[in-house]
Amino acid sequence: MKKILIPVVAALAFLAADVTHAACDFDVAAGNTVADPMRDGLLLQRYARGLRGAALVAGTSAIAADVESRIAARAGLLDINGNGVFDTDDAAVITRNLFGFKNDAWLPDGRAGAYATRTNTAKLKAFVDAGCPVVTAATVPPPTAAQFDAARFLIQASFGPSRADVDAFVALSAVDQATRASLWITDQFAKARTAKHVQYIKDRKAEFALVGGSIYDDMTRETFWAQALASPDQLRQRIAFALSEILVVSTAGDPDNPFELAAYLDLLADNAFGNYRDILYQVARSPAMGRYLSHLKNDGNNANPNENFAREVLQLFGVGLFMLQPDGQRSISIVDGQPIASYDENTVKGFAKVFTGLSYDDPYCRVGDAAYAIPRVNCTDGFGGLHPSWNWSPDNPYLPPNALGETFPPVDSGWTRPMVTFPGRHSALSKQLLAYSYASPVSACSNALALASAAAPNGGLLPAIDTANSGVASRTRVNTTQADATINAAIDNVFCHPNVGPFIAKKLIQFFVTSSPSLVYVGRVAAKFNDNGAGIRGDMRSVIAAILLDSEATQSSSSAPPSFGKLKEPMLRLSAIFRAFNATSTSGRYQLRNGLDDVDSGISQGPLQSPTVFNYFHPQYSPPGPVSAAGAVAPEFEITTTTAIASTQNFLGSIVAYSDGNNGNAFNAALVGRYGCDLSRISSTDPNVNSRQHCLIGDLSDLYTVHADASALFDQLNLLLMGGSLSAANKASMVTALNSAFTVVPPPAPLAGNPPSANQISAYNSALSSWQQYKRDRVKGALWLAVHSPEFQIQR
């Protein structure tokens, strides 16, 4: 046995020579030139457990006094995880290092231990590579002006920055902030979608099928938060979110199928960097929008088809109620001094006729479509018609079977396919569209402008459809080609209207930068919408770049006028907290879902949960008081009621101050998203049951590193959560409050005695636990103050 063991130990020592850094000096037994994992590792483990004297060195031939003095002298460098003391977690990392484990295996359970400031393998390796320097002061440098500028920009353009995001932005090879911002935007445009929301729902359905569960519409909110918080294509995610609040679909209406909702989110994200004309067209054909605004199965045989979508595509998605000047101001009539209406009721009725004949696209009859395993050649549906049928829906199969004995069961992909026009279902009547005059420089609008010409006798009027040779003998006799051409003409009629540029530009500016943009700011962005410089109208890339790179967006918060800025939406405040500290879910499920939009206990907002098609707040809302008196608007204040203020702040406070009461639990030191998770549950075989694996665990290590310095602590929070906007006066107040509530406490003195008594060990462990709890309370107290500060609520 000895003959086998000796070569193995020698080999391990050789491996250790490659991975152990002499400056760290893990040779606590003394006498070796290289630390021995079999002896030094054992001694470190015993010492960390409180053993001293003979019990410490038993079987090692080491001298107890020498070992104890060497470890005591090296306590700082042996504190590998940086929690302030040498403990069993450090001993485990050192031992694995000595045995030659790769650094990604130094953490056997994936965590560095409670209250660690070096929480992952990269940080541990950097510390060891640097020679295990004794940390005597904060190692997180104070933020620089460039970092504050970077954070401020990323707050506008993403769901919130982390320290790594800020550092990566500053590291971009550019000489100034403006150039770095442009490079960042270009890089974001180049990023592909990381995942599809529909695929997430498919995966959950398959997972739940194994345990007899079923999916539900809240899962769409899970996939929304997964991408908003964890996807690197942050700009795409923010644009899609903004579009979801302009082109509203909500569970407050009919949509409740998770595939339907996920497909709508995919539609917005897929087209976020595309063209607004395409967005309008695809939204018009979306089953989710069709159900929400009632133009799904809107039958053209009806003399008065449903007007819901027709009204909103004009009022909310396209041109607005009144004619606008290029800078977004309302045009005023020289006759009566009143705003000029963009359209009338005849126009709404005309568009209602346009959006008829649309229903679900049944994939079962897509003959030869490789996406479907069993394409039907004969699609007789047993009801006297052909499949696809006007009455088919993805969750409502036909029974009884058709003449061939075929049934048509529910098919989830039916929710993801655009609605199609059905023969004989589209209105053949003439349709009054928008009438306007506009000298657009874009050639793509030539046909639309000719049709819309207000100077023509029948400006904007689409003539009745000639059905004589349509090939359709029933109902309205309009074929699908004729119906599709009409819908396209109507979309072009809206898209080419002169209002669309300033109307959409202002809305997007409000979502990203400021609630009350100047007229010239709106005008500059609208000009990019009208023509991106290459003869293209509606180019979303040019529009979003113009918004984020405009001088009004990039001006310093200190020099901005009082009207500049916006109240952050509650969802953006929540996402900022999680992203600032890299909160992730082990299971991949981000269960920020049921009840998040509750006014009494949530944050009064959730994805695709707006109470009306007008979104959570109207873009022209102006709260009474100073904002209204200044002629400014502040849309987000419409949901900032007395009740909502209390519930939202209580919710955010519970996120940052969460503790399960177990002082030895490493999760206590983390940012724990208490929403939708249970730390008392380690795992669950039932995916319907919330458990620890679904908790959002964040990394507060930088804050623990500087916990004793309140000023440095709030500097870090000012960077990540406020973009440098924290005033000196408010920072001073928070420093005073924190130091008063949690006075600075030194770590407990190392164990004395040879060996220490049981009472000494117990007292030491108690003091250590109290010290770690003090650090936790101090860091989370600072976080609580930060998320309640006005600078965190207001984006400047």
MARVEX-884145 format. One record per residue (C-alpha): x, y, z. Coordinates in steps of 0.5 Angstrom, whole numbers, plus 2048, in hexadecimal, padded with zeros to 3 digits. Example, Ala and Ser with C-alpha at 12.3 -4.5 7.8 and 13.67 -1.06 7.14 Angstrom:
% MARVEX-884145
  px  py  pz
 819 7F7 810
 81B 7FE 80E
***
This chain:
% MARVEX-884145
  px  py  pz
 800 800 800
 806 805 802
 809 803 7FB
 803 806 7F7
 801 80C 7FC
 808 80F 7FC
 808 810 7F4
 801 813 7F4
 803 818 7FA
 809 81A 7F6
 805 81B 7EF
 800 81F 7F3
 805 823 7F6
 808 824 7EF
 801 826 7ED
 801 82B 7F2
 807 82E 7F0
 804 830 7EA
 7FD 834 7ED
 800 836 7F4
 803 83D 7F4
 809 83E 7F9
 806 845 7FB
 800 841 7FE
 804 83D 802
 800 837 804
 805 833 807
 803 834 80E
 806 82D 811
 80D 831 810
 813 82D 80D
 811 82C 806
 812 830 800
 80C 82F 7FD
 805 82E 801
 803 827 801
 7FB 825 800
 7FB 81F 804
 7FE 823 80A
 7FD 82A 80A
 7F6 829 807
 7F5 825 80D
 7F8 82A 812
 7F4 830 80F
 7ED 82C 80F
 7EE 82A 816
 7F0 831 818
 7EA 834 815
 7E6 82F 819
 7E9 832 81F
 7EE 82C 821
 7F4 82E 824
 7FA 82B 828
 7FB 824 827
 7F4 823 824
 7F6 828 81E
 7FD 824 81D
 7FB 81D 81E
 7FE 818 819
 802 81E 815
 809 81E 819
 808 826 819
 809 82A 81F
 802 82D 822
 805 834 824
 809 835 81D
 802 833 819
 7FE 838 81D
 803 83D 81D
 804 83D 815
 7FC 83C 814
 7FB 842 819
 800 846 815
 7FD 845 80F
 7F6 846 810
 7F5 84B 80B
 7F8 847 805
 7F4 841 807
 7EE 845 807
 7ED 842 800
 7E5 844 7FF
 7E6 84B 802
 7E1 84A 808
 7E5 84D 80D
 7E8 847 810
 7EB 840 80F
 7E6 83B 80F
 7E4 834 80D
 7E2 837 806
 7E9 83A 805
 7EC 833 807
 7E8 82F 802
 7EA 834 7FC
 7F2 834 7FF
 7F2 82C 7FF
 7EF 82B 7F8
 7F4 830 7F5
 7F9 82C 7F9
 7F7 826 7F6
 7F7 829 7EF
 7F0 82A 7ED
 7EE 82F 7E8
 7EC 835 7EB
 7E5 834 7E8
 7E4 82E 7ED
 7E7 832 7F3
 7E0 833 7F5
 7DD 82C 7F6
 7D5 82F 7F7
 7D6 835 7F2
 7D6 83A 7F8
 7DC 83D 7FC
 7D9 83D 802
 7D5 842 807
 7D6 849 806
 7DC 848 801
 7DE 84E 7FD
 7E2 849 7F8
 7DC 845 7F6
 7DE 842 7F0
 7E4 83E 7ED
 7E6 844 7E9
 7E7 848 7EF
 7EA 843 7F3
 7EF 842 7ED
 7F1 849 7ED
 7F2 849 7F4
 7F7 843 7F4
 7FA 845 7EE
 7FC 84C 7F1
 7FF 848 7F7
 7F9 849 7FC
 7FB 850 7FE
 7F8 852 805
 7F2 856 804
 7F3 85C 808
 7EE 861 805
 7E9 861 800
 7EB 85E 7F9
 7E5 860 7F5
 7E7 867 7F2
 7E3 86D 7F3
 7DF 86E 7EC
 7E2 873 7E7
 7DE 878 7E3
 7DF 873 7DD
 7DB 86E 7E1
 7D6 872 7E3
 7D5 875 7DC
 7D4 86D 7DA
 7CF 86B 7DF
 7CB 871 7DE
 7CB 86F 7D6
 7C9 868 7D8
 7C4 86A 7DD
 7C0 86D 7D7
 7C2 868 7D2
 7C1 861 7D6
 7BE 85E 7DB
 7C3 860 7E0
 7CB 860 7E0
 7CF 85B 7E4
 7D6 85D 7E6
 7D9 859 7E1
 7D4 85C 7DC
 7D7 863 7DE
 7DE 860 7DD
 7DD 85D 7D6
 7DA 864 7D4
 7E0 868 7D6
 7E5 863 7D3
 7E2 864 7CC
 7E8 867 7C8
 7E5 86E 7C7
 7E8 875 7C9
 7E1 877 7CC
 7DA 876 7CF
 7D7 877 7C9
 7DB 873 7C5
 7DB 86D 7CA
 7D3 86E 7CA
 7D3 86D 7C2
 7D7 867 7C2
 7D3 864 7C8
 7CD 865 7C4
 7D0 862 7BD
 7D2 85C 7C1
 7CB 85B 7C4
 7C8 85B 7BD
 7CD 856 7BB
 7CB 851 7C1
 7C6 84C 7BF
 7C0 849 7C3
 7C2 845 7C8
 7BC 841 7C9
 7B5 841 7C7
 7AF 842 7CC
 7AB 83D 7C8
 7B0 838 7C9
 7B1 839 7D0
 7A9 837 7D1
 7AA 831 7CD
 7B0 82F 7D1
 7AB 830 7D7
 7A6 82C 7D4
 7AA 826 7D3
 7AD 827 7DA
 7A6 827 7DD
 7A3 822 7D9
 7A8 81D 7DD
 7A5 81E 7E3
 79E 81F 7E1
 79E 827 7E2
 79B 82C 7DD
 79E 833 7DB
 79B 839 7DC
 79B 840 7D9
 79F 843 7DF
 7A5 83F 7DC
 7A5 844 7D6
 7A7 849 7DC
 7AD 844 7DE
 7B0 844 7D7
 7AF 84C 7D7
 7B3 84D 7DD
 7B8 847 7DB
 7BA 84B 7D5
 7B9 852 7D8
 7BE 850 7DE
 7C3 84B 7DB
 7C3 84C 7D3
 7C9 850 7D0
 7C5 853 7CB
 7C3 859 7D0
 7C1 85E 7CB
 7BC 859 7C7
 7B9 857 7CD
 7B8 85F 7CF
 7B5 860 7C8
 7B0 85A 7C9
 7AE 85C 7CF
 7AD 864 7CD
 7A9 861 7C7
 7A5 85D 7CC
 7A2 863 7CF
 7A1 866 7C9
 79E 861 7C5
 79A 85E 7CB
 798 857 7CC
 796 855 7D2
 793 84F 7D7
 78E 854 7D9
 78A 852 7D2
 789 84C 7CF
 791 849 7CE
 792 844 7D3
 796 83F 7D0
 79D 83F 7D1
 79F 83D 7CA
 79B 842 7C7
 79E 847 7CC
 7A5 845 7CB
 7A4 845 7C4
 7A2 84D 7C4
 7A9 84E 7C8
 7AD 84A 7C3
 7AA 84F 7BE
 7AC 855 7C1
 7B3 853 7C3
 7B4 850 7BC
 7B2 856 7B9
 7B5 85B 7BE
 7BB 85D 7B9
 7B7 85D 7B3
 7B2 861 7B0
 7AB 864 7B3
 7A7 863 7AD
 7A9 85B 7AE
 7A7 85C 7B5
 7A0 85F 7B4
 79F 85A 7AE
 7A1 854 7B3
 79D 857 7B9
 797 857 7B4
 797 850 7B3
 799 84D 7BA
 794 849 7BD
 796 84C 7C4
 794 853 7C1
 78E 850 7BD
 78B 84D 7C3
 78D 853 7C8
 78A 858 7C3
 784 854 7C0
 786 854 7B8
 787 84C 7B9
 782 849 7B5
 77F 850 7B3
 77A 84E 7AE
 77A 853 7A8
 773 850 7A7
 771 854 7AD
 76E 85B 7AA
 772 85E 7B1
 778 85A 7B2
 77C 85B 7B9
 77F 862 7B9
 784 860 7BF
 78A 85F 7BC
 789 864 7B6
 788 86A 7BB
 78E 868 7BF
 793 867 7B9
 791 86E 7B8
 791 871 7BF
 796 86D 7C2
 79B 86A 7BD
 79B 86F 7B8
 799 876 7B7
 796 878 7BD
 78F 87C 7BE
 792 883 7BB
 797 885 7B5
 79E 886 7B8
 7A3 88B 7B5
 7AA 888 7B4
 7AC 889 7BB
 7A6 886 7BE
 7A2 88C 7C0
 79B 88C 7BE
 799 890 7B8
 794 895 7B9
 78E 897 7B4
 78F 89E 7B2
 787 89E 7B1
 785 89D 7B8
 78C 89C 7BC
 78A 895 7BE
 78F 88F 7BD
 78D 88B 7B6
 78B 884 7B7
 78F 87F 7B3
 789 87B 7B1
 781 87A 7B3
 77C 875 7B4
 77C 873 7AC
 783 871 7AC
 782 86D 7B2
 77D 869 7AF
 781 869 7A9
 786 865 7AC
 782 861 7B0
 780 85E 7A9
 787 85D 7A7
 788 859 7AD
 783 854 7AB
 784 84D 7A9
 78A 84B 7AE
 78A 844 7B2
 78F 83F 7B4
 794 83C 7AF
 792 834 7B0
 799 831 7AF
 796 82A 7AE
 794 82C 7A7
 79B 82F 7A5
 79C 829 7A0
 7A4 828 79F
 7A6 82D 7A5
 7AC 829 7A8
 7AA 82C 7AF
 7A4 828 7B0
 7A5 820 7B0
 79E 81E 7AD
 79C 823 7A8
 794 822 7A6
 793 821 79E
 78C 821 79F
 78A 826 7A4
 782 825 7A4
 780 827 7AB
 779 823 7AB
 775 82A 7AC
 774 82B 7A5
 77B 82F 7A4
 782 82E 7A3
 788 82E 7A8
 78B 834 7AA
 784 836 7AC
 781 83C 7AE
 77F 839 7B5
 785 835 7B7
 78A 837 7BC
 790 835 7BF
 78D 833 7C6
 786 831 7C3
 786 82A 7BF
 781 828 7BA
 77C 822 7BD
 77A 81E 7BA
 77F 81B 7B5
 77E 81E 7AE
 77C 819 7A8
 783 816 7A8
 783 814 7AF
 788 819 7B1
 788 81E 7B7
 78B 824 7B7
 78E 825 7BF
 791 82B 7C2
 797 82D 7BF
 79C 832 7C3
 79F 835 7BD
 799 838 7BA
 79A 83D 7BF
 7A0 83F 7BC
 79E 840 7B5
 79C 846 7B2
 794 847 7B1
 792 845 7AA
 78D 848 7A5
 787 844 7A4
 783 843 79D
 77C 847 79D
 77E 84A 7A4
 781 850 7A3
 77C 856 7A1
 77C 858 79A
 779 85F 79B
 77D 866 79A
 781 868 7A0
 783 86F 7A2
 78A 86F 7A5
 78E 875 7A7
 78E 87B 7A3
 794 880 7A3
 799 883 79F
 7A1 882 7A1
 7A7 883 79D
 7AB 87D 79F
 7B2 87C 79C
 7B1 875 79C
 7AF 871 796
 7AC 86B 799
 7A6 870 79B
 7A5 872 794
 79F 86E 793
 79C 86F 79A
 79D 877 79A
 799 877 793
 793 873 796
 793 877 79C
 793 87E 798
 78F 883 79C
 78E 887 796
 78B 881 792
 783 881 792
 784 87A 795
 78A 87B 799
 78B 875 79D
 786 871 79A
 787 869 798
 782 867 793
 77D 861 794
 781 85B 792
 77F 858 78B
 77D 851 78D
 77A 84F 786
 780 84B 784
 783 849 78B
 781 842 78B
 77D 842 791
 776 841 791
 774 841 798
 773 847 79D
 776 84D 79B
 77A 84A 795
 780 84D 797
 786 849 796
 78D 848 79A
 791 84C 796
 78C 852 795
 78B 852 79D
 793 852 79E
 794 858 799
 78F 85C 79D
 792 85B 7A4
 799 85C 7A1
 796 863 79E
 793 865 7A4
 799 863 7A8
 79D 868 7A3
 798 86D 7A4
 799 86D 7AB
 7A1 86D 7AB
 7A2 872 7A6
 79E 877 7AA
 7A2 87D 7AC
 7A0 87C 7B3
 7A3 876 7B4
 7AA 878 7B5
 7A9 87D 7BA
 7A4 879 7BE
 7A8 873 7BE
 7AE 877 7C0
 7AB 87A 7C6
 7A9 874 7C9
 7AF 870 7C8
 7B3 876 7CB
 7AE 876 7D1
 7B0 86F 7D2
 7B7 86F 7D2
 7BA 876 7D4
 7B5 87C 7D6
 7AE 87D 7D7
 7AD 884 7D4
 7B2 884 7CE
 7B4 88B 7CB
 7B0 88C 7C4
 7B7 88C 7C1
 7B9 885 7C4
 7B2 882 7C1
 7B3 886 7BA
 7BA 883 7BA
 7B8 87C 7BB
 7B2 87C 7B7
 7B6 87F 7B1
 7BA 878 7B2
 7B4 874 7B2
 7B1 878 7AB
 7B8 876 7A8
 7BE 873 7AB
 7C3 876 7A6
 7C2 871 7A1
 7BB 872 79F
 7B8 86D 7A4
 7B2 86F 7A8
 7B1 86C 7AF
 7B8 869 7B0
 7B8 867 7B7
 7BF 866 7B8
 7C0 86E 7B5
 7BA 870 7BA
 7BD 86D 7C0
 7C4 86F 7BF
 7C1 876 7BE
 7BE 876 7C5
 7C3 873 7C9
 7C9 877 7C5
 7C5 87E 7C5
 7C9 884 7C9
 7C3 884 7CD
 7C3 87D 7CF
 7CB 87D 7D1
 7CB 884 7D4
 7CD 883 7DC
 7C8 883 7E1
 7CB 889 7E4
 7CA 88D 7DE
 7C3 88B 7DC
 7BD 88F 7DD
 7B9 88E 7E3
 7B3 88B 7DE
 7B8 885 7DB
 7B8 87E 7DE
 7B2 879 7DF
 7AF 875 7E5
 7B2 86E 7E4
 7AD 869 7E3
 7AC 864 7E8
 7AE 85E 7E4
 7B4 862 7E2
 7B6 863 7EA
 7B5 85C 7EB
 7B9 85A 7E5
 7BF 85F 7E7
 7C0 85C 7EE
 7C0 855 7EB
 7C5 856 7E6
 7C9 85B 7EA
 7CB 855 7EE
 7CB 84F 7E8
 7C5 84C 7EC
 7C4 845 7E8
 7BF 83F 7E9
 7C2 838 7E9
 7BC 835 7E6
 7BC 83A 7E1
 7B5 83C 7E3
 7B4 843 7E5
 7AE 843 7E8
 7AC 84A 7E9
 7A5 849 7E7
 79E 848 7EB
 79C 84F 7EE
 7A2 853 7EC
 79D 858 7E9
 799 858 7F0
 798 85F 7F2
 798 85D 7FA
 79D 858 7FA
 7A1 858 7F4
 7A4 85E 7EF
 79E 860 7EB
 7A1 85D 7E5
 7A3 857 7E1
 7A4 855 7DA
 79E 854 7D5
 79A 856 7DB
 798 85D 7DA
 790 85F 7DC
 78F 862 7D5
 791 863 7CE
 794 869 7D1
 799 866 7D5
 79A 867 7DC
 79B 86F 7DB
 799 874 7D6
 79F 877 7D2
 79C 87E 7D3
 79A 87D 7DB
 79D 883 7DF
 79C 882 7E7
 799 888 7EA
 79E 88D 7ED
 7A5 88F 7EB
 7A5 88A 7E5
 79E 88D 7E2
 7A0 894 7E4
 7A6 894 7E0
 7A2 891 7DA
 7A6 88A 7DA
 7A4 883 7DA
 7A6 87D 7DF
 7A2 877 7DC
 7A4 872 7E1
 7A1 876 7E7
 79B 874 7E5
 79C 86D 7E8
 79F 871 7EE
 79A 871 7F3
 79A 871 7FA
 799 86A 7FB
 79D 868 7F5
 7A3 86C 7F8
 7A3 868 7FF
 7A2 861 7FC
 7A7 862 7F6
 7AC 865 7FB
 7AB 85F 800
 7AC 85A 7FB
 7B2 85D 7F8
 7B4 85E 800
 7B3 856 801
 7B7 854 7FB
 7BD 858 7FD
 7BC 856 805
 7BA 84F 804
 7BD 84A 809
 7BB 843 80B
 7BD 844 813
 7C3 83F 812
 7C9 843 813
 7CD 83D 811
 7CA 83D 80A
 7CE 83F 804
 7C8 842 801
 7C7 847 807
 7CD 84B 804
 7CA 84B 7FD
 7C5 84F 7F9
 7BF 84A 7FA
 7B9 84B 7F5
 7B4 849 7FA
 7AE 849 7F5
 7AC 842 7F3
 7B1 83F 7F7
 7B2 83B 7FD
 7B9 83A 801
 7B6 835 805
 7B6 830 7FF
 7BC 82D 7FC
 7B9 82A 7F6
 7B2 828 7F4
 7B0 822 7EF
 7AA 826 7ED
 7AB 82C 7E9
 7A5 82F 7EB
 7A8 830 7F2
 7AC 836 7F3
 7B3 834 7F7
 7BA 837 7F8
 7BC 835 7F1
 7B7 83A 7EE
 7BA 840 7F3
 7BD 846 7F0
 7C4 846 7F3
 7C8 84C 7F2
 7D0 84E 7F4
 7D1 853 7F9
 7D8 852 7F9
 7DA 859 7F7
 7D6 85C 7FD
 7D9 857 802
 7E0 859 800
 7DE 860 802
 7D9 85F 807
 7DD 863 80D
 7DE 869 809
 7D7 86C 808
 7D9 871 803
 7DC 86C 7FE
 7D6 867 7FF
 7D1 86D 7FD
 7D6 86F 7F7
 7D5 868 7F4
 7CE 868 7F5
 7CE 86F 7F2
 7D1 86C 7EC
 7CD 866 7EB
 7C6 868 7ED
 7C6 870 7EC
 7CB 871 7E6
 7CF 876 7EA
 7C9 87A 7EC
 7C9 87A 7F3
 7CA 881 7F6
 7CF 882 7FB
 7CA 884 800
 7C6 87E 800
 7CC 87A 800
 7CF 87D 806
 7C8 87C 809
 7C8 874 807
 7CF 873 80A
 7CD 876 811
 7C7 872 811
 7CB 86C 80F
 7D0 86D 814
 7CB 86F 81A
 7C7 868 819
 7CD 864 818
 7D3 866 81B
 7DA 863 818
 7DC 85D 81C
 7E3 85A 81B
 7E3 852 81A
 7E4 84E 820
 7EB 84C 822
 7EE 846 820
 7ED 840 825
 7F3 840 82B
 7F5 83A 82F
 7F8 834 82E
 7F4 831 82D
 7EE 835 82E
 7E8 833 832
 7E1 831 830
 7DF 837 833
 7E4 83C 82F
 7E2 838 829
 7DB 839 82A
 7DC 840 82C
 7E0 841 825
 7DB 83E 821
 7D5 843 824
 7D9 849 823
 7DB 847 81C
 7D4 846 81A
 7D2 84C 81D
 7D7 850 819
 7D5 84D 813
 7CE 84F 815
 7D0 856 816
 7D3 856 80F
 7CD 853 80C
 7C8 858 80F
 7CD 85E 80E
 7CD 85C 806
 7C6 85B 806
 7C4 861 80A
 7C8 865 805
 7C4 862 7FF
 7BE 863 802
 7C0 86B 803
 7C2 86B 7FC
 7BC 868 7F8
 7B7 86D 7FD
 7BB 873 7FA
 7B8 878 7F5
 7BE 877 7F1
 7BD 870 7F0
 7B6 871 7EE
 7B7 877 7E9
 7BB 876 7E3
 7C0 87C 7E2
***
